[in-house]
Amino acid sequence: MLHKFTAPDSSASDRFGWSVALSDNTALIGSVGDNDKGTNSGSAYLFTTNTNTKSTPEPSSLLGIVATVAIAT
């Protein structure tokens, strides 16, 4: 295993990893059940593997459930 990705605020019902997009050294991982910012808010986590850093875009209840993620190259 080269990398293990985990959400810093994950619970069992968050379904972290429901959707995954990979591009070069970047991983975008959706957490469809995360309700930290309100019902059906979801979350997406952006990881950069070459520096082992993670950034978490601010969740919004207006975005809806993060069922699909994609990275534009």
N, C-alpha and C positions, 0 to 999 in steps of 0.2 A: 504494500500500500504506500503510495507516494504522499497523499494528503487525506486528512480526515476533516471534513467541514462540520461544524456544529454552530447552532444559533445560540447566542449568549442568553437569550430570554425564553428558551424553548420549553414547552410542556408537551406531554404525550399527545394531546389533541391538536397541536399546532400543525401537524403533518409537514414538518420541515423536510424538504426534498421532493415535494409533490411535483414540482417542475424544476428542470435544470437546463441551463444553457452554458455551453463551453466555447471559448474562443482563445486560442493560444494559451496564455497564462492567466486567463480570467474565467471565473465561474460565477454565474448569477443563479441563485437558488431561491425558489419560491416556497413560502410557508402558508399554504392556503387556509389553514384553520386558525392562524394567529389573530386574536381579537384584542390585542393590547390597546389599540386606538379606536375601538368600537366594533360593533357587530359587523361582520363581513369585511373588515378592513384588510386582512391579510398582511403579509410582509414579504419583502424581497431583500436578500443579502448578497452583496457584491464582494467577492474574494479575489485577491491577486496572489497567485501562487508563487511567483518568483521572490516576493518580499514577505510572504506569509502575513499580509495585512488584510484587514476586513473593513469595509465601510458599509454602513447600514443607512440607505436612503430613508428619510423621514416617512413613516407610514401615514396614510390618509384614509379616512373612512369614505371619501368620495371616489376612490379608485376602484372599489369593489374587490372581490376575491382574486387573489393572484393565482389563477389556475394555469396560466401559460406565461413563460418568460422567454425573452430572446435578446441576443446581443447583435447589434448592427456593426458590421466591420467595414 
